[in-house]
């Protein structure tokens, strides 16, 4: 059975400018190269690295 909640568009637009950057966040520490990570891909906008569960890949923009 499919839930209709997955079929409805989001009413709120994503606003990246309102995001708060927390440099103490574990992901920020990986992005800033203050914590080690197995990086899968990196360019100017994306850093993809393996999660602690090695079957997952996290992409952070």
Secondary structure, DSSP 8 states (H G I E B T S, - for coil): ---GGGTS--SS---GGG----TTSHHHHHHTTSS---EEEE-SS-EEEE-SSTT-EEEE-
